Amino acid sequence: MYEMMIISFIGFDNNVVSCKYLIDKVSIAAISSSIFHTNLEDGKNHKNC
């Protein structure tokens, strides 16, 4: 199962930072939504994880 989560209200700079936080601090597996872009920089600033 894969679920997208809107993280803009939490205050992270981008989805990569939010995913790293979820993995490191909360022990929740997370995949950045930018992985779905050919150029990872194109999706880096999406506000979801």
N, C-alpha and C positions, 0 to 999 in steps of 0.2 A: 504494500500500500504506500502511496506517496501523497502527501498532503502539502499544499502551499499555505504559507502563513504570512499575513501582512505584518510587517515589523516597523513600519514608518512611525508609529506612535511611541515606540520604545526609545528612539533617539540615536540609533546607530548610524554611522556615516554611510554604510552601504550593506548589501546583503552578505558579502564575504565576511565582514567584521561581525555581523550578527550571528552567522553560522559558527564562526570560531568561538564566540562567547558561549553559545548553546552547547558546543562540544566540550570546551574546556571547563566551564564553570557550573553547568547544569547537568552534564553527562547525558545530553540528548543528542542522538544522531541527527545531523543536519547536512543538507546538500544545498549549496548556493544555486539559486535559479539561473545564474549566469552560465551554468554548465550547459544549458540548452541553446546557447548562442555559439555560432561558428567562431566569432571573435569574442573572447571572454570579457574584454573591456567594454563591449557594447551593453552587456547585461549587468555589469558590476554595480551600477548605481540603482538597480531596481530595488524597491523597498519591500521585497518579500524574500522569504527563505523557504 
